[in-house]
Amino acid sequence: MTTNVTEVVTFKLSHKADLMQFHIANNAFQNFIDQQPGVLYRSLAKQADTQQYVDLIYFATPADAKRVSDVFTENLICQQFTALIEKQSVQLAQYEVLSQTACQQS
């Protein structure tokens, strides 16, 4: 049985980052993610009082997560997205999904 994997990345924006730049870079990154085979869902959220972001991506399989991870650092869109992030604030973890509800796009 193949298990879905979720990748959770928390980060803060660089103090040099412009919010408009970040929204543009995030939209481009979302388009990149939407084109990757095995990506089931992505959600980006921000905690208002700490300015901490959480980026959550569901993958169909661990191999799908690895494939995206392998191309991430070399991809120009991903580089533009991460250039706006405070590198020291990044925390990444992968989890095996044990249960989930169906996600409906709005």
N, CA, C and O atoms as a Tinker XYZ file with bonds, in Angstrom:
   424  protein
     1  N      0.844000   -1.187000    0.000000    73     2
     2  CA     0.000000    0.000000    0.000000    64     1     3
     3  C      0.890000    1.251000    0.000000    63     2     4     5
     4  O      1.805000    1.371000    0.814000    81     3
     5  N      0.613000    2.160000   -0.904000    73     3     6
     6  CA     1.371000    3.396000   -0.989000    64     5     7
     7  C      0.781000    4.422000   -0.028000    63     6     8     9
     8  O     -0.437000    4.568000    0.075000    81     7
     9  N      1.649000    5.114000    0.658000    73     7    10
    10  CA     1.224000    6.086000    1.654000    64     9    11
    11  C      1.488000    7.498000    1.168000    63    10    12    13
    12  O      2.561000    7.803000    0.647000    81    11
    13  N      0.478000    8.368000    1.347000    73    11    14
    14  CA     0.690000    9.785000    1.054000    64    13    15
    15  C      1.704000   10.354000    2.031000    63    14    16    17
    16  O      1.863000    9.858000    3.147000    81    15
    17  N      2.381000   11.393000    1.595000    73    15    18
    18  CA     3.371000   12.083000    2.413000    64    17    19
    19  C      3.002000   13.557000    2.434000    63    18    20    21
    20  O      2.597000   14.120000    1.417000    81    19
    21  N      3.145000   14.176000    3.593000    73    19    22
    22  CA     2.974000   15.616000    3.662000    64    21    23
    23  C      4.296000   16.243000    4.071000    63    22    24    25
    24  O      5.005000   15.743000    4.944000    81    23
    25  N      4.604000   17.348000    3.415000    73    23    26
    26  CA     5.815000   18.093000    3.728000    64    25    27
    27  C      5.382000   19.405000    4.364000    63    26    28    29
    28  O      4.569000   20.139000    3.803000    81    27
    29  N      5.927000   19.693000    5.533000    73    27    30
    30  CA     5.589000   20.904000    6.268000    64    29    31
    31  C      6.851000   21.753000    6.375000    63    30    32    33
    32  O      7.866000   21.322000    6.922000    81    31
    33  N      6.763000   22.972000    5.841000    73    31    34
    34  CA     7.889000   23.891000    5.891000    64    33    35
    35  C      7.424000   25.164000    6.597000    63    34    36    37
    36  O      6.442000   25.783000    6.188000    81    35
    37  N      8.128000   25.549000    7.649000    73    35    38
    38  CA     7.836000   26.814000    8.311000    64    37    39
    39  C      8.983000   27.774000    8.019000    63    38    40    41
    40  O     10.141000   27.368000    7.914000    81    39
    41  N      8.640000   29.055000    7.890000    73    39    42
    42  CA     9.658000   30.057000    7.588000    64    41    43
    43  C      9.123000   31.454000    7.854000    63    42    44    45
    44  O      7.925000   31.660000    8.051000    81    43
    45  N     10.039000   32.398000    7.855000    73    43    46
    46  CA     9.708000   33.821000    7.890000    64    45    47
    47  C     10.317000   34.470000    6.659000    63    46    48    49
    48  O     11.316000   33.990000    6.122000    81    47
    49  N      9.715000   35.553000    6.222000    73    47    50
    50  CA    10.277000   36.285000    5.098000    64    49    51
    51  C     11.518000   37.043000    5.535000    63    50    52    53
    52  O     11.643000   37.451000    6.690000    81    51
    53  N     12.420000   37.223000    4.604000    73    51    54
    54  CA    13.591000   38.057000    4.846000    64    53    55
    55  C     13.122000   39.485000    5.111000    63    54    56    57
    56  O     12.129000   39.928000    4.534000    81    55
    57  N     13.828000   40.206000    5.980000    73    55    58
    58  CA    13.444000   41.587000    6.263000    64    57    59
    59  C     13.616000   42.469000    5.023000    63    58    60    61
    60  O     13.089000   43.581000    4.986000    81    59
    61  N     14.339000   41.997000    4.018000    73    59    62
    62  CA    14.501000   42.737000    2.766000    64    61    63
    63  C     13.376000   42.440000    1.770000    63    62    64    65
    64  O     13.244000   43.124000    0.755000    81    63
    65  N     12.574000   41.425000    2.062000    73    63    66
    66  CA    11.542000   40.985000    1.115000    64    65    67
    67  C     10.381000   41.968000    1.057000    63    66    68    69
    68  O      9.915000   42.473000    2.078000    81    67
    69  N      9.938000   42.218000   -0.138000    73    67    70
    70  CA     8.771000   43.045000   -0.392000    64    69    71
    71  C      7.557000   42.105000   -0.523000    63    70    72    73
    72  O      7.634000   41.087000   -1.212000    81    71
    73  N      6.447000   42.445000    0.133000    73    71    74
    74  CA     5.269000   41.574000    0.102000    64    73    75
    75  C      4.743000   41.352000   -1.303000    63    74    76    77
    76  O      4.307000   40.247000   -1.628000    81    75
    77  N      4.771000   42.364000   -2.132000    73    75    78
    78  CA     4.309000   42.200000   -3.508000    64    77    79
    79  C      5.194000   41.213000   -4.257000    63    78    80    81
    80  O      4.699000   40.359000   -4.993000    81    79
    81  N      6.503000   41.332000   -4.065000    73    79    82
    82  CA     7.439000   40.380000   -4.677000    64    81    83
    83  C      7.125000   38.960000   -4.209000    63    82    84    85
    84  O      7.128000   38.016000   -4.999000    81    83
    85  N      6.853000   38.829000   -2.907000    73    83    86
    86  CA     6.572000   37.505000   -2.363000    64    85    87
    87  C      5.301000   36.926000   -2.972000    63    86    88    89
    88  O      5.268000   35.744000   -3.312000    81    87
    89  N      4.258000   37.733000   -3.115000    73    87    90
    90  CA     3.011000   37.237000   -3.707000    64    89    91
    91  C      3.229000   36.794000   -5.154000    63    90    92    93
    92  O      2.685000   35.777000   -5.584000    81    91
    93  N      4.010000   37.543000   -5.887000    73    91    94
    94  CA     4.321000   37.171000   -7.275000    64    93    95
    95  C      5.123000   35.871000   -7.305000    63    94    96    97
    96  O      4.817000   34.965000   -8.080000    81    95
    97  N      6.147000   35.783000   -6.460000    73    95    98
    98  CA     6.979000   34.578000   -6.397000    64    97    99
    99  C      6.161000   33.380000   -5.924000    63    98   100   101
   100  O      6.346000   32.270000   -6.424000    81    99
   101  N      5.258000   33.593000   -4.964000    73    99   102
   102  CA     4.424000   32.507000   -4.469000    64   101   103
   103  C      3.471000   32.010000   -5.560000    63   102   104   105
   104  O      3.268000   30.804000   -5.696000    81   103
   105  N      2.891000   32.916000   -6.327000    73   103   106
   106  CA     2.003000   32.501000   -7.424000    64   105   107
   107  C      2.757000   31.674000   -8.460000    63   106   108   109
   108  O      2.243000   30.669000   -8.952000    81   107
   109  N      3.970000   32.096000   -8.789000    73   107   110
   110  CA     4.794000   31.335000   -9.731000    64   109   111
   111  C      5.147000   29.968000   -9.147000    63   110   112   113
   112  O      5.119000   28.959000   -9.852000    81   111
   113  N      5.478000   29.942000   -7.858000    73   111   114
   114  CA     5.800000   28.665000   -7.198000    64   113   115
   115  C      4.576000   27.756000   -7.171000    63   114   116   117
   116  O      4.698000   26.549000   -7.380000    81   115
   117  N      3.398000   28.322000   -6.917000    73   115   118
   118  CA     2.173000   27.525000   -6.910000    64   117   119
   119  C      1.944000   26.907000   -8.292000    63   118   120   121
   120  O      1.574000   25.737000   -8.394000    81   119
   121  N      2.161000   27.686000   -9.350000    73   119   122
   122  CA     2.016000   27.155000  -10.711000    64   121   123
   123  C      3.008000   26.028000  -10.969000    63   122   124   125
   124  O      2.668000   25.027000  -11.600000    81   123
   125  N      4.239000   26.192000  -10.480000    73   123   126
   126  CA     5.252000   25.144000  -10.608000    64   125   127
   127  C      4.786000   23.870000   -9.890000    63   126   128   129
   128  O      4.843000   22.777000  -10.454000    81   127
   129  N      4.330000   24.020000   -8.657000    73   127   130
   130  CA     3.871000   22.875000   -7.862000    64   129   131
   131  C      2.678000   22.192000   -8.524000    63   130   132   133
   132  O      2.602000   20.964000   -8.562000    81   131
   133  N      1.747000   22.993000   -9.046000    73   131   134
   134  CA     0.552000   22.437000   -9.692000    64   133   135
   135  C      0.904000   21.566000  -10.894000    63   134   136   137
   136  O      0.124000   20.691000  -11.270000    81   135
   137  N      2.059000   21.791000  -11.497000    73   135   138
   138  CA     2.473000   21.026000  -12.677000    64   137   139
   139  C      3.271000   19.766000  -12.334000    63   138   140   141
   140  O      3.613000   18.984000  -13.221000    81   139
   141  N      3.564000   19.575000  -11.055000    73   139   142
   142  CA     4.391000   18.428000  -10.662000    64   141   143
   143  C      3.538000   17.182000  -10.468000    63   142   144   145
   144  O      2.569000   17.205000   -9.709000    81   143
   145  N      3.893000   16.089000  -11.153000    73   143   146
   146  CA     3.159000   14.833000  -10.952000    64   145   147
   147  C      3.253000   14.386000   -9.498000    63   146   148   149
   148  O      4.313000   14.476000   -8.879000    81   147
   149  N      2.153000   13.912000   -8.969000    73   147   150
   150  CA     2.143000   13.379000   -7.612000    64   149   151
   151  C      1.864000   14.401000   -6.528000    63   150   152   153
   152  O      1.772000   14.038000   -5.356000    81   151
   153  N      1.727000   15.672000   -6.888000    73   151   154
   154  CA     1.358000   16.682000   -5.896000    64   153   155
   155  C     -0.159000   16.687000   -5.809000    63   154   156   157
   156  O     -0.854000   16.894000   -6.804000    81   155
   157  N     -0.658000   16.457000   -4.604000    73   155   158
   158  CA    -2.101000   16.395000   -4.399000    64   157   159
   159  C     -2.690000   17.728000   -3.956000    63   158   160   161
   160  O     -3.812000   18.073000   -4.324000    81   159
   161  N     -1.920000   18.479000   -3.159000    73   159   162
   162  CA    -2.482000   19.684000   -2.542000    64   161   163
   163  C     -1.371000   20.526000   -1.946000    63   162   164   165
   164  O     -0.390000   19.992000   -1.429000    81   163
   165  N     -1.521000   21.843000   -2.017000    73   163   166
   166  CA    -0.602000   22.758000   -1.337000    64   165   167
   167  C     -1.409000   23.852000   -0.667000    63   166   168   169
   168  O     -2.397000   24.339000   -1.215000    81   167
   169  N     -0.979000   24.226000    0.513000    73   167   170
   170  CA    -1.604000   25.325000    1.237000    64   169   171
   171  C     -0.507000   26.149000    1.899000    63   170   172   173
   172  O      0.421000   25.601000    2.493000    81   171
   173  N     -0.623000   27.482000    1.789000    73   171   174
   174  CA     0.316000   28.398000    2.440000    64   173   175
   175  C     -0.491000   29.252000    3.407000    63   174   176   177
   176  O     -1.515000   29.824000    3.034000    81   175
   177  N     -0.030000   29.338000    4.643000    73   175   178
   178  CA    -0.726000   30.130000    5.657000    64   177   179
   179  C      0.295000   30.950000    6.436000    63   178   180   181
   180  O      1.486000   30.639000    6.463000    81   179
   181  N     -0.217000   32.025000    7.079000    73   179   182
   182  CA     0.665000   32.899000    7.858000    64   181   183
   183  C      0.027000   33.168000    9.206000    63   182   184   185
   184  O     -1.175000   33.418000    9.300000    81   183
   185  N      0.837000   33.116000   10.242000    73   183   186
   186  CA     0.385000   33.469000   11.590000    64   185   187
   187  C      0.573000   34.979000   11.745000    63   186   188   189
   188  O      1.693000   35.483000   11.655000    81   187
   189  N     -0.512000   35.686000   11.975000    73   187   190
   190  CA    -0.500000   37.151000   11.958000    64   189   191
   191  C      0.436000   37.767000   12.998000    63   190   192   193
   192  O      1.141000   38.729000   12.695000    81   191
   193  N      0.453000   37.235000   14.202000    73   191   194
   194  CA     1.230000   37.894000   15.261000    64   193   195
   195  C      2.724000   37.589000   15.229000    63   194   196   197
   196  O      3.509000   38.337000   15.811000    81   195
   197  N      3.137000   36.510000   14.565000    73   195   198
   198  CA     4.567000   36.176000   14.519000    64   197   199
   199  C      5.170000   36.320000   13.123000    63   198   200   201
   200  O      6.389000   36.255000   12.968000    81   199
   201  N      4.327000   36.514000   12.106000    73   199   202
   202  CA     4.770000   36.567000   10.715000    64   201   203
   203  C      5.418000   35.260000   10.267000    63   202   204   205
   204  O      6.186000   35.238000    9.305000    81   203
   205  N      5.103000   34.170000   10.970000    73   203   206
   206  CA     5.592000   32.834000   10.626000    64   205   207
   207  C      4.672000   32.242000    9.562000    63   206   208   209
   208  O      3.450000   32.270000    9.706000    81   207
   209  N      5.256000   31.715000    8.507000    73   207   210
   210  CA     4.507000   31.052000    7.440000    64   209   211
   211  C      4.609000   29.546000    7.613000    63   210   212   213
   212  O      5.587000   29.033000    8.156000    81   211
   213  N      3.589000   28.849000    7.145000    73   211   214
   214  CA     3.637000   27.396000    7.071000    64   213   215
   215  C      3.176000   27.005000    5.667000    63   214   216   217
   216  O      2.105000   27.402000    5.209000    81   215
   217  N      4.010000   26.224000    5.008000    73   215   218
   218  CA     3.751000   25.753000    3.651000    64   217   219
   219  C      3.558000   24.247000    3.749000    63   218   220   221
   220  O      4.458000   23.520000    4.169000    81   219
   221  N      2.381000   23.788000    3.359000    73   219   222
   222  CA     2.015000   22.379000    3.512000    64   221   223
   223  C      1.739000   21.802000    2.135000    63   222   224   225
   224  O      0.886000   22.307000    1.405000    81   223
   225  N      2.457000   20.745000    1.777000    73   223   226
   226  CA     2.258000   20.090000    0.484000    64   225   227
   227  C      2.009000   18.601000    0.713000    63   226   228   229
   228  O      2.772000   17.922000    1.399000    81   227
   229  N      0.917000   18.114000    0.117000    73   227   230
   230  CA     0.604000   16.682000    0.142000    64   229   231
   231  C      1.090000   16.053000   -1.160000    63   230   232   233
   232  O      0.824000   16.556000   -2.251000    81   231
   233  N      1.808000   14.940000   -1.017000    73   231   234
   234  CA     2.299000   14.180000   -2.158000    64   233   235
   235  C      1.646000   12.802000   -2.162000    63   234   236   237
   236  O      1.318000   12.258000   -1.108000    81   235
   237  N      1.462000   12.249000   -3.348000    73   235   238
   238  CA     0.859000   10.924000   -3.476000    64   237   239
   239  C      1.757000    9.837000   -2.890000    63   238   240   241
   240  O      1.277000    8.882000   -2.280000    81   239
   241  N      3.066000    9.994000   -3.083000    73   239   242
   242  CA     4.010000    8.977000   -2.607000    64   241   243
   243  C      5.292000    9.644000   -2.117000    63   242   244   245
   244  O      5.564000   10.796000   -2.457000    81   243
   245  N      6.076000    8.928000   -1.324000    73   243   246
   246  CA     7.383000    9.448000   -0.936000    64   245   247
   247  C      8.276000    9.728000   -2.160000    63   246   248   249
   248  O      9.066000   10.672000   -2.142000    81   247
   249  N      8.155000    8.922000   -3.210000    73   247   250
   250  CA     8.953000    9.127000   -4.420000    64   249   251
   251  C      8.589000   10.456000   -5.090000    63   250   252   253
   252  O      9.462000   11.136000   -5.631000    81   251
   253  N      7.310000   10.828000   -5.057000    73   251   254
   254  CA     6.896000   12.117000   -5.623000    64   253   255
   255  C      7.515000   13.271000   -4.840000    63   254   256   257
   256  O      7.983000   14.247000   -5.426000    81   255
   257  N      7.514000   13.155000   -3.529000    73   255   258
   258  CA     8.117000   14.192000   -2.685000    64   257   259
   259  C      9.612000   14.308000   -2.977000    63   258   260   261
   260  O     10.147000   15.413000   -3.061000    81   259
   261  N     10.276000   13.177000   -3.129000    73   259   262
   262  CA    11.714000   13.195000   -3.419000    64   261   263
   263  C     11.994000   13.813000   -4.781000    63   262   264   265
   264  O     12.942000   14.585000   -4.926000    81   263
   265  N     11.186000   13.486000   -5.776000    73   263   266
   266  CA    11.389000   14.021000   -7.123000    64   265   267
   267  C     11.293000   15.552000   -7.126000    63   266   268   269
   268  O     12.119000   16.227000   -7.739000    81   267
   269  N     10.279000   16.096000   -6.436000    73   267   270
   270  CA    10.136000   17.555000   -6.369000    64   269   271
   271  C     11.306000   18.152000   -5.593000    63   270   272   273
   272  O     11.853000   19.183000   -5.984000    81   271
   273  N     11.685000   17.509000   -4.503000    73   271   274
   274  CA    12.823000   17.988000   -3.707000    64   273   275
   275  C     14.108000   18.013000   -4.534000    63   274   276   277
   276  O     14.913000   18.936000   -4.409000    81   275
   277  N     14.296000   17.003000   -5.371000    73   275   278
   278  CA    15.512000   16.908000   -6.184000    64   277   279
   279  C     15.631000   18.035000   -7.208000    63   278   280   281
   280  O     16.742000   18.466000   -7.515000    81   279
   281  N     14.505000   18.523000   -7.743000    73   279   282
   282  CA    14.564000   19.590000   -8.749000    64   281   283
   283  C     14.420000   20.980000   -8.128000    63   282   284   285
   284  O     14.678000   21.985000   -8.791000    81   283
   285  N     14.010000   21.041000   -6.862000    73   283   286
   286  CA    13.695000   22.301000   -6.205000    64   285   287
   287  C     14.853000   23.294000   -6.232000    63   286   288   289
   288  O     14.667000   24.439000   -6.645000    81   287
   289  N     16.020000   22.890000   -5.808000    73   287   290
   290  CA    17.143000   23.832000   -5.672000    64   289   291
   291  C     17.682000   24.318000   -7.017000    63   290   292   293
   292  O     18.285000   25.389000   -7.088000    81   291
   293  N     17.474000   23.546000   -8.078000    73   291   294
   294  CA    17.981000   23.916000   -9.399000    64   293   295
   295  C     16.975000   24.719000  -10.226000    63   294   296   297
   296  O     17.337000   25.273000  -11.264000    81   295
   297  N     15.723000   24.789000   -9.782000    73   295   298
   298  CA    14.670000   25.443000  -10.550000    64   297   299
   299  C     14.649000   26.942000  -10.272000    63   298   300   301
   300  O     14.651000   27.356000   -9.113000    81   299
   301  N     14.630000   27.762000  -11.329000    73   299   302
   302  CA    14.670000   29.215000  -11.197000    64   301   303
   303  C     13.467000   29.749000  -10.420000    63   302   304   305
   304  O     13.629000   30.648000   -9.595000    81   303
   305  N     12.282000   29.226000  -10.657000    73   303   306
   306  CA    11.081000   29.678000   -9.937000    64   305   307
   307  C     11.233000   29.417000   -8.442000    63   306   308   309
   308  O     10.910000   30.273000   -7.619000    81   307
   309  N     11.720000   28.244000   -8.102000    73   307   310
   310  CA    11.934000   27.901000   -6.686000    64   309   311
   311  C     13.010000   28.780000   -6.064000    63   310   312   313
   312  O     12.894000   29.181000   -4.906000    81   311
   313  N     14.052000   29.080000   -6.825000    73   311   314
   314  CA    15.115000   29.952000   -6.331000    64   313   315
   315  C     14.587000   31.358000   -6.055000    63   314   316   317
   316  O     14.961000   31.978000   -5.060000    81   315
   317  N     13.721000   31.859000   -6.931000    73   315   318
   318  CA    13.148000   33.194000   -6.727000    64   317   319
   319  C     12.244000   33.218000   -5.491000    63   318   320   321
   320  O     12.206000   34.212000   -4.766000    81   319
   321  N     11.530000   32.139000   -5.259000    73   319   322
   322  CA    10.673000   32.025000   -4.075000    64   321   323
   323  C     11.523000   32.000000   -2.802000    63   322   324   325
   324  O     11.257000   32.743000   -1.858000    81   323
   325  N     12.528000   31.155000   -2.785000    73   323   326
   326  CA    13.339000   31.011000   -1.570000    64   325   327
   327  C     14.256000   32.208000   -1.323000    63   326   328   329
   328  O     14.697000   32.416000   -0.192000    81   327
   329  N     14.551000   32.994000   -2.352000    73   327   330
   330  CA    15.391000   34.182000   -2.172000    64   329   331
   331  C     14.738000   35.200000   -1.239000    63   330   332   333
   332  O     15.420000   36.052000   -0.670000    81   331
   333  N     13.430000   35.111000   -1.085000    73   331   334
   334  CA    12.694000   36.052000   -0.237000    64   333   335
   335  C     12.505000   35.549000    1.185000    63   334   336   337
   336  O     11.867000   36.213000    2.002000    81   335
   337  N     13.048000   34.393000    1.480000    73   335   338
   338  CA    12.864000   33.739000    2.781000    64   337   339
   339  C     14.135000   33.843000    3.618000    63   338   340   341
   340  O     15.245000   33.702000    3.106000    81   339
   341  N     13.952000   34.091000    4.914000    73   339   342
   342  CA    15.069000   34.109000    5.860000    64   341   343
   343  C     15.554000   32.671000    6.042000    63   342   344   345
   344  O     14.870000   31.852000    6.656000    81   343
   345  N     16.719000   32.374000    5.512000    73   343   346
   346  CA    17.228000   30.991000    5.473000    64   345   347
   347  C     17.282000   30.331000    6.856000    63   346   348   349
   348  O     16.970000   29.149000    6.999000    81   347
   349  N     17.684000   31.113000    7.879000    73   347   350
   350  CA    17.820000   30.556000    9.227000    64   349   351
   351  C     16.474000   30.177000    9.845000    63   350   352   353
   352  O     16.430000   29.411000   10.808000    81   351
   353  N     15.392000   30.700000    9.308000    73   351   354
   354  CA    14.076000   30.429000    9.890000    64   353   355
   355  C     13.430000   29.164000    9.333000    63   354   356   357
   356  O     12.410000   28.713000    9.854000    81   355
   357  N     14.008000   28.591000    8.286000    73   355   358
   358  CA    13.375000   27.458000    7.602000    64   357   359
   359  C     13.501000   26.180000    8.423000    63   358   360   361
   360  O     14.582000   25.798000    8.871000    81   359
   361  N     12.346000   25.536000    8.600000    73   359   362
   362  CA    12.300000   24.206000    9.210000    64   361   363
   363  C     11.439000   23.333000    8.312000    63   362   364   365
   364  O     10.310000   23.695000    7.983000    81   363
   365  N     11.967000   22.192000    7.921000    73   363   366
   366  CA    11.280000   21.296000    7.009000    64   365   367
   367  C     11.141000   19.927000    7.649000    63   366   368   369
   368  O     12.086000   19.406000    8.242000    81   367
   369  N      9.948000   19.347000    7.521000    73   367   370
   370  CA     9.718000   17.994000    8.023000    64   369   371
   371  C      8.760000   17.280000    7.082000    63   370   372   373
   372  O      7.862000   17.896000    6.508000    81   371
   373  N      8.959000   15.981000    6.932000    73   371   374
   374  CA     8.033000   15.162000    6.158000    64   373   375
   375  C      7.347000   14.189000    7.095000    63   374   376   377
   376  O      7.951000   13.658000    8.027000    81   375
   377  N      6.069000   13.968000    6.826000    73   375   378
   378  CA     5.264000   13.081000    7.644000    64   377   379
   379  C      4.521000   12.088000    6.768000    63   378   380   381
   380  O      4.080000   12.427000    5.670000    81   379
   381  N      4.387000   10.880000    7.247000    73   379   382
   382  CA     3.544000    9.876000    6.612000    64   381   383
   383  C      2.100000   10.179000    7.019000    63   382   384   385
   384  O      1.800000   10.303000    8.206000    81   383
   385  N      1.218000   10.296000    6.042000    73   383   386
   386  CA    -0.182000   10.616000    6.326000    64   385   387
   387  C     -0.874000    9.367000    6.831000    63   386   388   389
   388  O     -0.850000    8.324000    6.178000    81   387
   389  N     -1.493000    9.480000    8.004000    73   387   390
   390  CA    -2.196000    8.353000    8.614000    64   389   391
   391  C     -3.702000    8.391000    8.340000    63   390   392   393
   392  O     -4.340000    7.347000    8.202000    81   391
   393  N     -4.261000    9.592000    8.262000    73   391   394
   394  CA    -5.668000    9.714000    7.883000    64   393   395
   395  C     -5.890000   11.109000    7.337000    63   394   396   397
   396  O     -5.156000   12.043000    7.662000    81   395
   397  N     -6.923000   11.243000    6.497000    73   395   398
   398  CA    -7.217000   12.533000    5.878000    64   397   399
   399  C     -8.624000   12.551000    5.347000    63   398   400   401
   400  O     -9.219000   11.504000    5.089000    81   399
   401  N     -9.155000   13.745000    5.186000    73   399   402
   402  CA   -10.443000   13.908000    4.540000    64   401   403
   403  C    -10.201000   14.376000    3.110000    63   402   404   405
   404  O     -9.115000   14.855000    2.782000    81   403
   405  N    -11.195000   14.238000    2.282000    73   403   406
   406  CA   -11.072000   14.711000    0.900000    64   405   407
   407  C    -10.972000   16.236000    0.902000    63   406   408   409
   408  O    -11.669000   16.909000    1.661000    81   407
   409  N    -10.117000   16.763000    0.064000    73   407   410
   410  CA    -9.957000   18.201000   -0.057000    64   409   411
   411  C    -10.700000   18.667000   -1.295000    63   410   412   413
   412  O    -10.542000   18.103000   -2.378000    81   411
   413  N    -11.499000   19.683000   -1.129000    73   411   414
   414  CA   -12.226000   20.232000   -2.271000    64   413   415
   415  C    -11.691000   21.610000   -2.566000    63   414   416   417
   416  O    -11.617000   22.459000   -1.678000    81   415
   417  N    -11.312000   21.839000   -3.825000    73   415   418
   418  CA   -10.836000   23.154000   -4.248000    64   417   419
   419  C    -12.002000   24.114000   -4.306000    63   418   420   421
   420  O    -13.098000   23.739000   -4.724000    81   419
   421  N    -11.776000   25.353000   -3.891000    73   419   422
   422  CA   -12.842000   26.355000   -3.984000    64   421   423
   423  C    -12.580000   27.306000   -5.121000    63   422   424
   424  O    -13.371000   28.220000   -5.356000    81   423
